[in-house]
């Protein structure tokens, strides 16, 4: 039983560390923000002008700003990325979203896109509300409510309630399934890539999947009798953070749909525990993280989760379903996972109508899981319509100061698996 005690000790230690680290993390991020463009500056797109009002978030690959459309005053989010980036995530995101054959209500869509010459690429997207969580790359500073990381560290022992966690599990599952249905793997599933909609749009209980810049179509194993060595060279590798990486991602294997879902399972486990047991281990400790993930058991989860063994075992069973596919081209049984989430409501006696943790005065009214035919789309090239072109409108003549390039643009390219 010593390994179970060690598992719980790591989780407990994380919380004692996190009280000190939250303030330090906020201070560190404040020094790393990309300089905001002057207020009132106009960014011109093909169908209108957008007035920048305030910065919302900054990260390794760019920044996000709140902007108001000049024609009607409607608010949007403008994502900006330096033109100096060798591999443009905004370009990739735009192309992926243009290639979606089966639209999803869980995807944040692109309203406009363009280039400000000599400065940056940009996309205009609907403004969403609270980030589900935060990490060192992106954290939303939204005026419409309390940042969810603050919420998690002030109520419910700094973790989501059972009802809220299960509802988030259901919606994030649906979003990932809809992406897979379109033939893409995300490769960077984590809480910061999901946001809650805005209360003013009546989407305050609705989850949106963000950031499609690292999406790839799976490379099917043994296709066209490719040599094993060639498959290794062309493998689709993980590009996310260590703590959510699948076992295959740690091992540098060719990734498929199930690897996104394994990342999803770790994310949901974090919702309930408040911290993953390997949260304090860094990139240099990747083998230790892999070791913990491979020896993780239902008993270890039950020992740290204040719930019944029946509930924790039922949740652990979802990981077994996630890992069932033998080939990267094989879909996970999303319907069985959704059914398992429904049974978790029953086993844990959680109330499905209970208000979510971030809106305690309103009964839950988010969307529920709906079955859809899971037929992978034919392998076609990504649509080029959304590519950024040289003819995209530039900035308005009244612009005063250019945005500074993201610091991440200057960082050296990572040599292995690019864990963030």
N, C-alpha and C positions, 0 to 999 in steps of 0.2 A: 504493500500500500504506500510505500515511500514515494513512488513516482506521482501518485495522486496528490499527496501532501505538497510535493514540490510544485506541481501544476498550480494548485491554489495559492501557494506562497507567491508565485510570480505575479498572479493577477492582483493579489492584495498589495504587493510592493508597487505595482503600477499606479494604484490610486494614491498612495502616499507620495509618490514621485510627481504625479500629475498636478497636485495642488500648487506645487512650486513651479512646475514647468509651463503651466498655461500662461502665466504672466510673462515669463521669459520668452515663450514662443511668440506672443503678441508683439513684444518689443523687437524681437529679431525680424519678424515679418514687416514691421513698420519701417525698418531700414532698407528692406529689399524691394519696396514697391517701385514699379515703373512710374516715373514722373507723369502726373496727369496733364492732359492738354488744358489750355486756359479755358475757364468757363465761358460759355457763349460761343465758343468756336463751332463752326458748322462743318460737318462731314457730308459731302455731297455724294449721293448714290443715284442710281438710274431713275428711281421713281420718287425721289424727294430728298430733302435736306434734314439732317439730324443735328440738333444742338446738344453738345456735350454738357452735362450738368454736374456730374461727380464721378469719381472712381468707385467701383464696386469691389473689385478683386484684382490681385496681381499674382503672378506665378512665374515658374521657370520659362514657360513658353509664350508669355504674353500677358495682356491685361484686359480687364472688362470694365466698361464704363456705362453709366446710366445716361441715356440720351432721350430727348424729346423731339418727336417729329414736328417739323415746322408747320406743316399744313393743317394738322388737327390737334396738336398738343399731346398725342398719345405717347406713353413712355415705352422705351425699348432698351435692350441691352446690346451694346456694341462691343464685339470681341476684336481686339487688335493684335497683330503679330508683326514683328519687325521684318522688313524686306531682306534683312541679312541672314535670316534663318535658312540653312542649307536644305532642310527637309520641312516643308510647310505643313503644319497640322491643319491650318484653316483650309488650305487647298484640298487636302485629303478629306476633311470633314464635309466640305461642299460637294465634292464628287460623290462621296458615299450617300449623302442625303438625296442627291439627284438620281441615284440608282435604286432608290427604294421602290419596290414593286407593290408592296403591301403596306400602306401607310398605317401608322400607329398613333393613338391618342397619347401615348407615353413618350413620344419623341419631341424634343424641342426643335422646331423647324427654323429654316432660314428665310427671312423676309427680303433681305437685300445683301449684296456683297460687292466689293470693289477694291480699288487700290488708290492710295494717296501717294502720288509719285515721290520718290526719294525718301519716303517715310515708313509706311506700313500698309499691310493688307487689313481688311476689316470685313466682318459679317455682322449684319443686324438681325437680332433674334428677339422673340417675345421676352419680356421681362418676367422672370419667375421670382419666387420668394425665398424661403429659407433653405440653406444647404443642410442636408441631412447630417453632415459631420464636417470635420476639417482635417487638413494635413498641411505639410509645409509648402506644398505647391500652390494650392488655391484655398482661400477662405473668404466667403462672401460677407460683406459688411452691409447688411440690408436694413433700410429704415422702417420696413413694414412689420417688424417683430423681433423678438429676441433671437440672437444667433443660437442655433440648436446645440452647439457645443456648450454654451453657457447654460442652456436648459438642462442638458444631460448631467452637468456637474453641480446642479442646484436642487434637483428633484429626483425622486425614485432611486436614490443611491447612485446617481450619475450613470444611469442606464435606462433604456426604455422599459415601459410596463409591458406585460405579456400581450395585452390586446394591441397596443401600438406597434410593438415589434412584429407581431404576426401580420398585421395589416401592411406594414412596410415590406415584409417578406413577400407577401402576395403581389403587391404592385410592382416591386422591382423584378420579381420572377417574370411577370407578364411583359415588362419592358424588354428584358433580355431575350425572352422567347420570341417576341416580335422582331427583334434585330436578327436573331438566328434564322427565322422564317424567311428573311430577305437574303440569306446566304452570307452573312457577315459574322465574324467573331469580334468582340470588342477589344480584348487583350488588356484592359485596364479597369476592370470592375472594382469599384470602391465607393464608399459612402459619399465622397465629394463629387462624384459624377451623377448624383441624383439630387434633385431639388424639389421642394414643395411649391405648388403654384401659389399665386397671389390671392389674398382674400377678396380684393376688389373685383377679381375676375371670377369669383365663386369657384376657385380651384384650390382652396386652402388645404384640402385633404387629398389632393391629387399629386402623384409623384411623376416627375419627368426625368428621363435619361438624357444626360448632357454629354458633350465632348466625344465626337465620333472620329477624331483625328488619327487614332491609332488602329482603326478597324481594318481588317483584312479578310479576304475570302480564304477559307481553309484550303490548304494544299493536301489533296487526298493522297494517302499512302499508296505506293506501288502503282500509281497511275501511269499508263503507257509504258509499263515495265521499266520505269526509271531505276537506275542503279541505286543501291542503298546509299552510297557515298554522295550521289547527286541529290538525293532526297534530303540528306543532312544539310547540304549546303543551301538548299532552297527552303528549308523548314520555316514555318511561321512561328516565331518565338515570342515570348512574353515581353511586355513593355511597361508593366505596372510596378507597384510597390511590393516589397518582399513579403509583408505580412499577409497579403491576400493571394499570393501566388499559389497555383496548384502544384501538386507534387511533380507532375510532368514538366511544369514550367521551371521548377528548381533544377530538374535534371536536364534541361536544355532540349527537350523533345519537341517534335512537331505538334503544334497545338490544334485543338478542335473545339467544338461547341461545349463539350463537357468541362473544359478547363475554365471557361467563363463561369459556368455554374458552380464549380468548386470554389472559385473566388467569391461567388455570391453566398455560398454556405458559410464561409468564414466571416463575411461581412454581417450576416444575420446573427451568427453566434456572438459577434461583438455587440450587436444591439442588446442582447440579453445579459451578457456578462459585464458589459461596460468597457472591457479591454480584452484583447486576445492574450493568451499566456506568453506569447513571444513578442509582445508589443515593444519591449525595451531592447530587444536585440537588433543590432544594426546590420547593414549590408555585409560587413565583414564576418558576421555570424550566420551567414546564410545556411551553412550546413547544420547548425544547431536548430534553426527554424525548421528546416526540412525534417530533422530528427523528431522534433516535437509533433509535427503534423502526421508523420507516419505512425507514431505510437499513440496518437490520440484515440481514446476509447469513450464509449458512452458513460462508463463509470467515472472517468476523469471529468467529463462535462457535468455530470450529476453532482459531483463533489463540490463544484464551484458555483453551481446555479441553484438559487433558492427556489426550487420547484420539486415536484415529485419525480421519482426515478422513472415512472411510466412516461411522464412528459419528456424528460431529457432523452430517454431511449427512443421515443417516437421522433424526436428532432434529429437524433443521430442517424436514424434510419434514412432520412432524406439524403445524407451524404452517401450512403450506400447506393441509393438510386442514381445520384449524380455520377458516380464512378462506374456505373454498369456498362456504358458504351465501350466497345473494343476498338473502334475506328474513329478517326477524327471527323469523318463524314457523317457519322451517326448522331442523330438528335438525341438529347436527353428526353426521358419521359416526363415532360413538363406537367401533363395532366395528373399523373400520379403524385408529383410533388405538391401540386395545388390541392389535391385531395388530402395529402398528408398535413398540409397547413390547416385545412378545415377540421381534421381530426384533432389537431393540437389545440384548437379552440375548445373542443369538447373535453379533451383529457385534462386540460389546465383549468377548465371552468371559467375561462375568460369570456367577458361579455363583448360580442362583436359590435354592439352599439355604443360601447364606452367611448367617450370623447378622446381624441388623440392627445398625447402629452403636451403638444404645443398649442392646443385650443380647447382647454378644459371646460368651456362653457357650452360647447356644441357637440351633439352626438355625431359619431363618425358618419361621413357621407361620401367616402371615397369610392372609386370604381372597384368592382369585384372581378375575379378571374373569369374569363370566358374562353371556352374551347374554340380552337380554329383548326382547319386542316393544315397539317405540317408536311407540306411538299416542298422540298428545296427547289428554288428557282433554277432554271438552266444556267449553265456557266456562260455568262456574257461579259464583255468588257465593261468597265465602269463608264458611265455616261460622261461625256466631256462638257455638257451644257453649262455646268456650274464652275468650270475652270475660270480662274481670274485671268482676264485678258489685258492687253496693253491699252485698250480703249475704254477701260473703266474710268468713271469720273474721278477727278482728283479732289483735293481739299478746296474749300472756298477761298477766294482771293483775300478775304479778311482774316485768314488764319494768322496767328501771331507767333506761336512757338511750336516747333515740332515735338512730337512725343519722343522720348528717349527709347532706345532699343531695350528689350528685355535682357536682364543680366544673363538669362539662360542661353541667349544666342551666342554668348562669348565662351561658354563652357566647352571643354573638350568632349568629343564624342566618346561615349563609353564603349569599352571593348567587349564586354560580355553581357548579354541578355538584358542590358539596359533597365535593371530594376531602379525605380525612382527612390 
